[in-house]
Amino acid sequence: MSRPPRRDCAAATAAPSQYDIDCRRCTRLAAFVDDVHEANPSYFCRPVPPFGDGAARLVIVGLAPGMHGANASGRPFTGDHAGILLYATLFKFGFSTRATSSGADDGLRLLGARITNAVKCLPPGNKPLPDEIRNCNSYLSAELASLPDGAAILALGRVAHDAALRALGLVGRDYPFSHGSQHALNRGAHLFDSYHCSRYNTNTRRLTTEMFESVFASIARHLDDGACRAV
């Protein structure tokens, strides 16, 4: 089966060790993405690259691309419901030049922020298997290794939380997940937790706009405090 052409995602700034557009480590995921591409030839249908500032002080870790969202557009949280709240909040707190992300070529830029996923490929039913999360973790590990002092990591959901800890070489039981929690890491960095901004969570009001913005307010305070200490 022919593969989709390689797309130049100009805003994706990850180094090669952090991303491989031709990665097919996970047999199940590779086969599923091939099937989705056959049904949707215009879709990106590759591992989705991180998007944003390569030297970002805020790194947002999601779960995995959505079938008709990032898997189609080639940009994390773009084209699906989950991105609506995320990009609006990034814009409100000064991390984005626009409040909506409509496509990889829409000119939107992230400011001091980067968005990535625990799993770079579309999983069936939005549920990657534990082995698939582990297979992809080396990419996240390489990405988080470049965090500057005093950085912030925002984990969207428990899977992203656990993947970030694994990537940092930390033991999950020492850093329990709960919405709104934050955990001190090395070199002044902090891990912040939020429920995932999925349609299920927002429609059921398990996650409200106010709850999500409260987490971002905590992140902004942390980054502002770090900037003041560095002066």
C-alpha positions in Angstrom: 0.0 0.0 0.0 1.4 3.4 -0.9 2.0 5.8 2.1 0.9 9.4 2.2 3.6 11.9 1.2 5.8 13.3 3.8 4.3 16.7 4.9 6.4 19.6 5.9 5.1 20.6 9.3 7.0 23.9 9.6 5.9 24.6 13.2 7.1 21.2 14.5 10.5 21.8 15.9 11.4 18.4 17.5 14.8 17.0 16.8 15.1 13.7 15.0 15.7 11.8 18.2 12.3 13.1 19.5 10.3 12.2 16.4 10.4 9.7 13.5 7.8 10.2 10.8 8.5 6.7 9.5 8.3 4.9 12.9 6.4 1.6 12.7 7.5 0.1 16.0 4.0 -0.9 17.0 2.6 -3.4 14.5 -1.0 -3.0 15.6 -0.9 0.8 15.3 1.0 0.8 12.0 -1.6 -1.5 10.5 -4.5 0.5 11.8 -3.1 3.8 10.5 -2.6 2.1 7.1 -6.3 1.1 7.1 -7.4 4.6 8.0 -5.3 6.0 5.3 -6.8 3.7 2.7 -10.2 5.0 3.7 -9.1 8.6 4.0 -6.2 9.2 1.5 -6.0 12.9 2.3 -5.3 12.3 6.0 -1.8 12.7 7.5 -1.8 9.1 8.8 1.7 9.1 10.2 3.2 9.5 13.7 2.1 13.1 14.6 5.0 15.4 15.4 5.2 17.6 18.4 4.1 21.2 17.7 5.5 24.4 19.0 8.6 26.0 20.5 11.6 23.6 20.6 12.8 25.5 23.7 9.4 25.8 25.4 9.1 26.3 29.1 5.6 24.7 28.9 5.2 21.2 27.4 1.7 19.8 27.2 1.4 16.0 26.9 -1.8 14.5 25.5 -2.8 10.9 25.0 -2.7 10.2 21.2 -3.9 11.6 17.9 -7.6 11.5 17.2 -8.7 9.8 14.0 -10.4 12.8 12.4 -8.3 15.3 14.4 -4.5 15.2 14.6 -4.3 12.0 12.6 -6.0 13.9 9.7 -4.3 17.3 10.2 -0.8 16.4 11.3 -0.9 18.8 14.2 -1.7 17.8 17.8 -5.3 18.6 19.0 -6.2 20.1 15.6 -9.4 19.1 13.9 -11.1 17.5 16.8 -13.2 18.6 19.8 -10.4 18.2 22.4 -8.5 21.0 20.7 -11.3 23.6 21.1 -10.8 24.2 24.8 -7.0 23.6 24.7 -6.2 26.2 22.0 -8.7 28.8 23.4 -7.0 28.5 26.8 -3.5 28.7 25.4 -4.5 31.9 23.6 -6.1 33.3 26.7 -2.9 32.8 28.7 -0.6 34.1 26.1 0.8 30.8 24.8 -0.7 31.0 21.3 -1.2 33.6 18.6 -4.7 32.4 17.8 -7.6 30.9 19.8 -8.4 28.2 17.3 -6.3 25.7 15.4 -7.9 24.9 12.1 -5.1 23.2 10.2 -1.3 22.7 10.1 -1.0 25.6 7.6 -3.2 28.1 9.4 -0.3 30.3 10.6 -0.9 29.7 14.3 2.2 29.8 16.4 2.7 28.7 20.0 4.6 31.1 22.2 6.9 29.4 24.8 4.8 26.2 24.6 4.9 22.9 22.8 2.2 20.2 22.5 3.1 16.5 22.1 1.5 13.1 22.8 2.3 10.1 24.9 1.7 8.0 21.8 2.4 9.6 18.4 0.2 7.2 16.3 -3.6 6.9 16.1 -4.7 3.9 18.3 -8.0 2.0 17.7 -10.7 3.3 19.9 -8.4 6.0 21.3 -6.9 3.4 23.6 -3.2 2.5 23.1 -2.0 -0.7 24.7 0.6 -0.6 27.5 3.3 -2.0 25.2 2.5 0.7 22.7 2.8 3.5 25.3 6.2 2.0 26.3 7.4 1.7 22.7 6.7 5.4 22.2 8.1 6.6 25.5 11.7 7.0 24.2 10.5 9.9 21.9 8.9 11.6 24.9 11.9 11.0 27.0 14.2 12.7 24.4 11.8 15.6 24.2 11.5 16.1 28.0 15.3 15.8 28.4 15.6 19.3 26.8 13.4 21.0 29.3 14.9 24.3 30.7 15.2 24.9 34.4 11.9 25.9 36.0 9.8 24.4 33.2 6.2 23.2 33.4 4.8 19.9 32.1 1.0 19.7 31.8 -0.3 16.1 31.6 -3.8 15.8 30.1 -5.1 12.6 31.8 -3.6 9.8 33.7 -2.0 8.0 30.7 -0.1 11.2 29.8 0.8 11.7 33.5 2.3 8.2 33.8 4.0 8.5 30.4 5.7 11.8 31.4 6.9 10.3 34.7 8.3 7.2 32.9 10.0 9.5 30.4 11.6 11.4 33.3 12.7 8.1 35.0 10.4 8.7 37.9 8.2 6.3 39.9 4.5 6.8 39.4 3.4 6.0 42.9 5.4 8.9 44.2 3.5 11.3 42.1 -0.2 10.4 42.2 -2.5 11.8 39.4 -5.4 14.0 40.3 -6.9 16.9 38.5 -5.3 20.2 39.6 -2.4 18.6 41.4 1.2 19.7 40.8 4.4 17.9 41.6 7.9 19.4 42.1 10.5 17.8 39.8 14.3 18.3 39.3 15.8 21.7 38.5 12.7 23.7 39.6 10.4 22.0 37.0 6.8 21.1 37.9 4.4 18.5 36.6 0.8 19.8 36.5 -2.2 17.4 36.1 -5.6 18.0 34.4 -8.4 15.8 33.2 -8.1 15.4 29.4 -10.1 18.0 27.5 -11.9 15.4 25.5 -15.5 15.7 24.4 -16.6 13.1 27.0 -15.1 15.1 29.9 -16.3 18.5 28.8 -19.8 17.4 27.8 -20.3 15.6 31.1 -18.7 18.6 32.9 -16.2 16.4 34.6 -13.9 19.1 33.2 -15.2 22.6 32.9 -13.6 25.7 31.3 -13.1 27.1 34.8 -11.4 24.0 36.0 -9.1 23.9 33.0 -8.2 27.6 33.2 -7.5 27.2 36.9 -4.7 24.7 36.0 -3.3 27.1 33.5 -3.4 29.9 36.1 -1.2 27.7 38.3 1.2 27.1 35.5 1.4 30.8 34.7 2.2 31.6 38.3 4.9 28.9 38.4 6.5 30.2 35.2 6.3 33.8 36.3 7.9 32.9 39.7 10.7 31.1 37.9 11.3 34.1 35.6 11.4 36.4 38.6 14.0 34.2 40.3 16.1 34.2 37.2 16.4 38.0 37.1 
